[in-house]
Amino acid sequence: MRHMLNPLDFSVEEIDRLLALATDIELNPQEYAHICDGKKLATLFYEPSTRTRLSFESAMLSLGGSVLGFSSSDSSSASKGESVSDTIRVISCYADIAAIRHPKEGAALVAAQKSAIPVINAGDGGHQHPTQTLTDLLTIYSLKGRLDNLTIGFCGDLKFGRTVHSLIHAMVRYPAVRFVLISPDELKIPEYIREDVLRTGNITFKEVNSLDEVMPELDILYMTRVQRERFFNEEDYVRLKNCYILDKAKMKLAKDDMFVLHPLPRVSEISTEVDNDPRAAYFKQAQYGVYVRMALIITLLEVSKTC
């Protein structure tokens, strides 16, 4: 039995196979419509989510399975003080696989250690978000045709953005990938990623404050919102929330084959006027999230079309 807790749980070769499976699902959805008949997915969401929770549900339903679970801690026994360990032990009696989102780092690991079924980390605090990372990898590969020899710009909240942290961990395993880290000083990438992942791995990167000056060199621009829920006080959030806004003027500075990604939800960091630009890929990215979660469920449950 395997779990998916962070992007490094799977080797590069396994990730490539997973992405190939997701691509096949996109092209031939009817061949996978009943592959999980009789299987149940439990969605254990201790904090709010729209895209991640619904994409997991859509993925399992598209595979012929069913879904049970809760969408907030208030609607679960967590409100009565039940631990994650006890919850997953109980859920293991009801479902075949579980996806858990929790505001505390390490919660998914605790669940996996006590679980009798595969556990997928759907986001734990500011730590990891591996299925979003798989979605991002599939999106980049589908748009650019490769995952190596790319210059990727991350813009916005790089301090608390778990999608950024997870994608960096995954992308450093591919050759000739360069990072441009665009943020205000208060929201720079955490030191452990800068030192332990980038510098230790001899990865080419630079940190800048200006988005405009680096736009022409990017192959991928990964925008993020400044997350109100990660701040300790409202003043800091208000001061930083609009530090970067991607609009038509900035898009004119970019390459014709540069693509914009965003894990969503957005607030004001991407102007709606960018939505019609053919390089705006964030809604397509959301669709890829369903395919990649379908592929992950199939892989962890070890089911196949011939069963």
Secondary structure as the mmCIF struct_conf table of DSSP 4:
data_model
#
loop_
_struct_conf.conf_type_id
_struct_conf.id
_struct_conf.beg_label_comp_id
_struct_conf.beg_label_asym_id
_struct_conf.beg_label_seq_id
_struct_conf.end_label_comp_id
_struct_conf.end_label_asym_id
_struct_conf.end_label_seq_id
STRN STRN1 MET A 4 MET A 4
BEND BEND1 ASN A 6 ASN A 6
HELX_RH_3T_P HELX_RH_3T_P1 PRO A 7 ASP A 9
BEND BEND2 PHE A 10 PHE A 10
HELX_RH_AL_P HELX_RH_AL_P1 VAL A 12 LEU A 27
HELX_RH_3T_P HELX_RH_3T_P2 PRO A 29 TYR A 32
TURN_TY1_P TURN_TY1_P1 ALA A 33 GLY A 38
STRN STRN2 LYS A 40 PHE A 45
BEND BEND3 TYR A 46 GLU A 47
BEND BEND4 THR A 50 THR A 50
HELX_RH_AL_P HELX_RH_AL_P2 ARG A 51 SER A 62
TURN_TY1_P TURN_TY1_P2 LEU A 63 GLY A 64
STRN STRN3 SER A 66 PHE A 70
BEND BEND5 SER A 71 SER A 72
HELX_RH_3T_P HELX_RH_3T_P3 SER A 73 SER A 75
BEND BEND6 SER A 76 SER A 76
HELX_RH_3T_P HELX_RH_3T_P4 SER A 77 LYS A 80
TURN_TY1_P TURN_TY1_P3 GLY A 81 GLY A 81
HELX_RH_AL_P HELX_RH_AL_P3 VAL A 84 ILE A 91
TURN_TY1_P TURN_TY1_P4 SER A 92 TYR A 94
BEND BEND7 ASP A 96 ASP A 96
STRN STRN4 ILE A 97 HIS A 102
BEND BEND8 PRO A 103 LYS A 104
TURN_TY1_P TURN_TY1_P5 GLU A 105 GLY A 106
HELX_RH_AL_P HELX_RH_AL_P4 ALA A 107 LYS A 114
BEND BEND9 ALA A 116 ILE A 117
STRN STRN5 VAL A 119 ASP A 124
TURN_TY1_P TURN_TY1_P6 GLY A 125 HIS A 127
STRN STRN6 GLN A 128 GLN A 128
HELX_RH_AL_P HELX_RH_AL_P5 PRO A 130 LYS A 144
BEND BEND10 GLY A 145 GLY A 145
BEND BEND11 LEU A 147 ASN A 149
STRN STRN7 LEU A 150 CYS A 155
BEND BEND12 GLY A 156 GLY A 156
TURN_TY1_P TURN_TY1_P7 LEU A 158 PHE A 160
HELX_RH_AL_P HELX_RH_AL_P6 ARG A 162 MET A 171
TURN_TY1_P TURN_TY1_P8 VAL A 172 ARG A 173
BEND BEND13 TYR A 174 TYR A 174
TURN_TY1_P TURN_TY1_P9 PRO A 175 ALA A 176
STRN STRN8 VAL A 177 ILE A 182
HELX_RH_3T_P HELX_RH_3T_P5 ASP A 185 LEU A 187
HELX_LH_PP_P HELX_LH_PP_P1 LYS A 188 PRO A 190
HELX_RH_AL_P HELX_RH_AL_P7 GLU A 191 TYR A 192
HELX_RH_PI_P HELX_RH_PI_P1 ILE A 193 ARG A 199
TURN_TY1_P TURN_TY1_P10 THR A 200 ASN A 202
STRN STRN9 PHE A 205 VAL A 208
BEND BEND14 ASN A 209 ASN A 209
BEND BEND15 LEU A 211 LEU A 211
HELX_RH_3T_P HELX_RH_3T_P6 ASP A 212 GLU A 217
BEND BEND16 ASP A 219 ASP A 219
STRN STRN10 ILE A 220 MET A 223
HELX_RH_3T_P HELX_RH_3T_P7 ARG A 228 ARG A 230
BEND BEND17 PHE A 232 PHE A 232
HELX_RH_AL_P HELX_RH_AL_P8 GLU A 234 LEU A 240
TURN_TY1_P TURN_TY1_P11 LYS A 241 ASN A 242
BEND BEND18 CYS A 243 CYS A 243
STRN STRN11 LEU A 246 LEU A 246
HELX_RH_AL_P HELX_RH_AL_P9 LYS A 248 MET A 251
TURN_TY1_P TURN_TY1_P12 LYS A 252 LEU A 253
BEND BEND19 ALA A 254 ALA A 254
TURN_TY1_P TURN_TY1_P13 ASP A 256 ASP A 257
STRN STRN12 PHE A 259 LEU A 261
BEND BEND20 LEU A 264 LEU A 264
BEND BEND21 VAL A 267 GLU A 269
STRN STRN13 ILE A 270 ILE A 270
HELX_RH_3T_P HELX_RH_3T_P8 THR A 272 VAL A 274
TURN_TY1_P TURN_TY1_P14 ASP A 275 ASN A 276
BEND BEND22 ASP A 277 ASP A 277
TURN_TY1_P TURN_TY1_P15 PRO A 278 ARG A 279
STRN STRN14 ALA A 280 ALA A 280
HELX_RH_AL_P HELX_RH_AL_P10 TYR A 282 LEU A 301
TURN_TY1_P TURN_TY1_P16 GLU A 302 GLU A 302
TURN_TY1_P TURN_TY1_P17 LYS A 305 THR A 306
#
